[in-house]
Amino acid sequence: MVKGCLQVLGHASANSPAIAGVSGLGHMLLTAAFILLFIGLGRVVRAAATGQSATVSDTPAGARPVTV
């Protein structure tokens, strides 16, 4: 979005490698988040299919585990 705005406004910094780098890092973080999301969903679906309760075991100190 930033690169597109800079391109439309005609700024020379629209072709900056820094913008591409930040965008690439953002996409890597989104990919990692999706992978973790689908791993968690898979665990819950498998637990529900076998009739077990799915408990989140990696909770921060003092937090209650979530049971589905």
DSSP file (Angstrom, degrees, kcal/mol; ACC not computed):
  #  RESIDUE AA STRUCTURE BP1 BP2  ACC     N-H-->O    O-->H-N    N-H-->O    O-->H-N    TCO  KAPPA ALPHA  PHI   PSI    X-CA   Y-CA   Z-CA
    1    1 A M     >        0   0    0      0, 0.0     4,-2.2     0, 0.0     5,-0.2   0.000 360.0 360.0 360.0 -41.1    0.0    0.0    0.0
    2    2 A V  H  >  +     0   0    0      2,-0.2     4,-2.5     1,-0.2     5,-0.2   0.935 360.0  48.6 -65.9 -45.4    2.8    2.4    0.9
    3    3 A K  H  > S+     0   0    0      1,-0.2     4,-2.5     2,-0.2    -1,-0.2   0.912 110.8  51.3 -61.9 -42.0    4.7    1.6   -2.4
    4    4 A G  H  > S+     0   0    0      2,-0.2     4,-2.5     1,-0.2    -1,-0.2   0.906 110.3  48.4 -61.7 -42.2    1.6    2.1   -4.4
    5    5 A C  H  X S+     0   0    0     -4,-2.2     4,-2.2     1,-0.2    -1,-0.2   0.918 112.7  48.3 -64.2 -42.7    0.9    5.5   -2.8
    6    6 A L  H  X>S+     0   0    0     -4,-2.5     5,-2.3     1,-0.2     4,-0.6   0.885 111.6  50.4 -65.6 -36.8    4.5    6.6   -3.4
    7    7 A Q  H ><5S+     0   0    0     -4,-2.5     3,-0.8     2,-0.2    -2,-0.2   0.930 110.7  48.2 -66.0 -44.7    4.3    5.4   -7.0
    8    8 A V  H 3<5S+     0   0    0     -4,-2.5    -1,-0.2     1,-0.3    -2,-0.2   0.881 112.1  49.6 -63.7 -37.3    1.1    7.3   -7.7
    9    9 A L  H 3<5S-     0   0    0     -4,-2.2    -1,-0.3    -5,-0.2    -2,-0.2   0.576 114.3-120.3 -79.6  -7.9    2.5   10.4   -6.1
   10   10 A G  T <<5 +     0   0    0     -3,-0.8    -3,-0.2    -4,-0.6     2,-0.2   0.710  52.2 161.9  82.0  21.0    5.6   10.1   -8.2
   11   11 A H    > < -     0   0    0     -5,-2.3     3,-1.2    -6,-0.2    -1,-0.2  -0.504  41.7-138.4 -75.8 143.6    8.2    9.8   -5.4
   12   12 A A  G >  S+     0   0    0      1,-0.2     3,-1.2    -2,-0.2    -1,-0.1   0.743  99.1  70.3 -70.9 -22.8   11.6    8.4   -6.3
   13   13 A S  G >  S+     0   0    0      1,-0.2     3,-1.6     2,-0.1    -1,-0.2   0.481  71.9  90.5 -75.4   0.0   11.6    6.4   -3.1
   14   14 A A  G <  S+     0   0    0     -3,-1.2    -1,-0.2     1,-0.3    -7,-0.1   0.782  87.0  50.0 -64.7 -25.6    8.9    4.1   -4.5
   15   15 A N  G <  S+     0   0    0     -3,-1.2    -1,-0.3    -4,-0.1    -2,-0.1   0.121  82.1 136.6 -98.8  20.7   11.6    1.8   -5.9
   16   16 A S    X>  -     0   0    0     -3,-1.6     4,-1.2     1,-0.1     3,-0.6  -0.475  54.9-142.1 -71.4 133.4   13.5    1.6   -2.6
   17   17 A P  H 3> S+     0   0    0      0, 0.0     4,-2.3     0, 0.0    -1,-0.1   0.759  99.2  67.6 -64.7 -22.8   14.7   -1.8   -1.7
   18   18 A A  H 3> S+     0   0    0      2,-0.2     4,-2.5     1,-0.2     5,-0.2   0.891  97.7  51.0 -64.7 -38.7   13.9   -1.0    2.0
   19   19 A I  H <> S+     0   0    0     -3,-0.6     4,-2.1     1,-0.2    -1,-0.2   0.911 110.9  48.3 -64.6 -41.9   10.2   -1.0    1.1
   20   20 A A  H  X S+     0   0    0     -4,-1.2     4,-2.3     2,-0.2    -2,-0.2   0.879 111.3  51.4 -65.0 -37.8   10.5   -4.4   -0.5
   21   21 A G  H  X S+     0   0    0     -4,-2.3     4,-2.3     2,-0.2    -2,-0.2   0.919 110.5  46.5 -66.3 -44.6   12.4   -5.7    2.5
   22   22 A V  H  X S+     0   0    0     -4,-2.5     4,-2.2     1,-0.2    -1,-0.2   0.898 112.9  50.9 -64.4 -40.2    9.8   -4.6    5.0
   23   23 A S  H  X S+     0   0    0     -4,-2.1     4,-2.1    -5,-0.2    -2,-0.2   0.904 109.4  50.5 -63.3 -41.4    7.0   -6.0    2.8
   24   24 A G  H  X S+     0   0    0     -4,-2.3     4,-2.1     2,-0.2    -2,-0.2   0.902 109.7  49.9 -63.6 -42.2    8.8   -9.3    2.6
   25   25 A L  H  X S+     0   0    0     -4,-2.3     4,-2.3     1,-0.2    -1,-0.2   0.898 109.5  52.3 -63.5 -40.1    9.3   -9.5    6.4
   26   26 A G  H  X S+     0   0    0     -4,-2.2     4,-2.2     1,-0.2    -1,-0.2   0.904 109.1  49.2 -62.1 -41.4    5.6   -8.7    6.9
   27   27 A H  H  X S+     0   0    0     -4,-2.1     4,-2.2     2,-0.2    -1,-0.2   0.869 109.2  52.6 -67.5 -35.6    4.6  -11.5    4.5
   28   28 A M  H  X S+     0   0    0     -4,-2.1     4,-2.3     2,-0.2    -2,-0.2   0.909 109.8  48.7 -65.2 -40.8    6.9  -14.0    6.3
   29   29 A L  H  X S+     0   0    0     -4,-2.3     4,-2.3     2,-0.2    -2,-0.2   0.907 110.9  50.3 -65.2 -41.2    5.3  -13.1    9.7
   30   30 A L  H  X S+     0   0    0     -4,-2.2     4,-2.4     2,-0.2    -1,-0.2   0.902 109.8  51.1 -62.6 -40.3    1.9  -13.6    8.2
   31   31 A T  H  X S+     0   0    0     -4,-2.2     4,-2.3     2,-0.2    -2,-0.2   0.924 110.3  48.7 -62.8 -44.5    2.9  -16.9    6.8
   32   32 A A  H  X S+     0   0    0     -4,-2.3     4,-2.4     1,-0.2    -1,-0.2   0.897 110.8  51.3 -62.2 -40.1    4.2  -18.0   10.2
   33   33 A A  H  X S+     0   0    0     -4,-2.3     4,-2.3     1,-0.2    -2,-0.2   0.904 109.9  49.0 -65.1 -41.3    1.0  -16.9   11.9
   34   34 A F  H  X S+     0   0    0     -4,-2.4     4,-2.6     2,-0.2     5,-0.2   0.900 109.9  51.9 -64.3 -40.1   -1.2  -18.8    9.4
   35   35 A I  H  X S+     0   0    0     -4,-2.3     4,-2.1     1,-0.2    -2,-0.2   0.940 111.9  45.8 -61.5 -46.6    0.9  -22.0    9.9
   36   36 A L  H  X S+     0   0    0     -4,-2.4     4,-2.3     1,-0.2    -1,-0.2   0.884 111.8  53.0 -63.5 -38.5    0.5  -21.7   13.7
   37   37 A L  H  X S+     0   0    0     -4,-2.3     4,-2.5     1,-0.2    -2,-0.2   0.936 111.3  44.7 -61.5 -47.3   -3.2  -21.0   13.3
   38   38 A F  H  X S+     0   0    0     -4,-2.6     4,-2.3     2,-0.2    -1,-0.2   0.826 110.7  54.1 -71.8 -30.6   -3.8  -24.1   11.2
   39   39 A I  H  X S+     0   0    0     -4,-2.1     4,-2.0    -5,-0.2    -1,-0.2   0.942 111.9  45.5 -63.8 -46.3   -1.7  -26.3   13.5
   40   40 A G  H  X S+     0   0    0     -4,-2.3     4,-2.0     1,-0.2    -2,-0.2   0.902 113.0  49.4 -63.2 -42.1   -3.8  -25.2   16.4
   41   41 A L  H  X S+     0   0    0     -4,-2.5     4,-2.6     1,-0.2    -1,-0.2   0.896 108.7  53.8 -63.9 -39.5   -7.0  -25.7   14.4
   42   42 A G  H  X S+     0   0    0     -4,-2.3     4,-2.5     1,-0.2    -1,-0.2   0.895 107.6  50.4 -62.0 -40.5   -5.9  -29.2   13.4
   43   43 A R  H  X S+     0   0    0     -4,-2.0     4,-2.3     2,-0.2    -1,-0.2   0.917 112.4  46.6 -63.5 -43.2   -5.3  -30.1   17.0
   44   44 A V  H  X S+     0   0    0     -4,-2.0     4,-2.4     2,-0.2    -2,-0.2   0.910 113.1  48.5 -67.2 -41.8   -8.7  -29.0   18.1
   45   45 A V  H  X S+     0   0    0     -4,-2.6     4,-2.1     2,-0.2    -2,-0.2   0.920 112.8  48.0 -65.2 -43.3  -10.4  -30.7   15.1
   46   46 A R  H  X S+     0   0    0     -4,-2.5     4,-1.4    -5,-0.2     6,-0.2   0.908 112.9  48.6 -63.4 -40.9   -8.6  -34.0   15.8
   47   47 A A  H  X>S+     0   0    0     -4,-2.3     5,-2.1     1,-0.2     4,-0.5   0.897 112.0  48.8 -66.4 -39.4   -9.4  -33.8   19.5
   48   48 A A  H ><5S+     0   0    0     -4,-2.4     3,-0.5     1,-0.2    -1,-0.2   0.855 108.3  54.5 -67.6 -34.6  -13.1  -33.1   18.7
   49   49 A A  H 3<5S+     0   0    0     -4,-2.1    -1,-0.2     1,-0.2    -2,-0.2   0.816 112.0  43.3 -69.5 -30.2  -13.2  -36.0   16.3
   50   50 A T  H 3<5S-     0   0    0     -4,-1.4    -1,-0.2    -5,-0.1    -2,-0.2   0.459 115.1-114.7 -94.1  -1.4  -11.9  -38.4   19.0
   51   51 A G  T <<5S+     0   0    0     -3,-0.5    -3,-0.2    -4,-0.5     2,-0.2   0.608  72.6 130.4  80.8  12.6  -14.2  -37.0   21.7
   52   52 A Q      < -     0   0    0     -5,-2.1     2,-0.4    -6,-0.2    -1,-0.3  -0.551  62.9-108.4 -92.8 161.8  -11.4  -35.6   23.8
   53   53 A S        -     0   0    0     -2,-0.2     2,-0.7    -3,-0.1    -1,-0.0  -0.746  27.8-134.7 -88.0 139.7  -11.2  -32.2   25.2
   54   54 A A        -     0   0    0     -2,-0.4    14,-1.6   -10,-0.1     2,-0.5  -0.847  24.2-171.2 -96.3 117.4   -8.5  -30.0   23.6
   55   55 A T  B     -A   67   0A   0     -2,-0.7     2,-0.8    12,-0.2    12,-0.2  -0.920  23.3-132.7-112.5 133.2   -6.5  -28.1   26.2
   56   56 A V        -     0   0    0     10,-1.5    10,-0.2    -2,-0.5     3,-0.2  -0.753  25.4-178.1 -81.8 113.8   -4.0  -25.4   25.3
   57   57 A S        +     0   0    0     -2,-0.8     2,-1.0     1,-0.2    -1,-0.2   0.679  65.8  71.8 -91.4 -18.6   -1.0  -26.3   27.3
   58   58 A D        +     0   0    0      0, 0.0    -1,-0.2     0, 0.0    -2,-0.0  -0.427  67.1 145.5 -96.8  59.9    1.3  -23.4   26.4
   59   59 A T        -     0   0    0     -2,-1.0     3,-0.1    -3,-0.2    -2,-0.0  -0.686  53.9-101.1 -95.6 150.6   -0.5  -20.7   28.3
   60   60 A P    >   -     0   0    0      0, 0.0     3,-2.0     0, 0.0    -1,-0.1  -0.227  54.8 -77.1 -63.8 159.3    1.4  -17.8   30.0
   61   61 A A  T 3  S+     0   0    0      1,-0.3     3,-0.1     3,-0.0     0, 0.0  -0.338 119.4  17.0 -59.7 132.4    2.0  -18.0   33.8
   62   62 A G  T 3  S+     0   0    0      1,-0.3     2,-0.3    -3,-0.1    -1,-0.3   0.307  98.5 117.8  88.5  -9.3   -1.2  -17.2   35.7
   63   63 A A    <   -     0   0    0     -3,-2.0    -1,-0.3     1,-0.0    -4,-0.1  -0.650  66.3-119.2 -91.9 148.8   -3.5  -17.7   32.8
   64   64 A R        -     0   0    0     -2,-0.3     2,-0.1    -3,-0.1    -1,-0.0  -0.660  31.1-112.4 -83.5 139.5   -6.2  -20.4   32.7
   65   65 A P        -     0   0    0      0, 0.0     2,-0.5     0, 0.0    -8,-0.1  -0.418  28.8-122.3 -67.8 147.7   -6.0  -23.1   30.0
   66   66 A V        -     0   0    0    -10,-0.2   -10,-1.5    -2,-0.1     2,-0.5  -0.816  26.2-165.5 -94.3 125.2   -8.7  -23.0   27.4
   67   67 A T  B      A   55   0A   0     -2,-0.5   -12,-0.2   -12,-0.2   -14,-0.0  -0.941 360.0 360.0-114.1 131.7  -10.7  -26.2   27.1
   68   68 A V              0   0    0    -14,-1.6   -13,-0.1    -2,-0.5    -1,-0.1   0.375 360.0 360.0-107.4 360.0  -12.9  -26.8   24.1
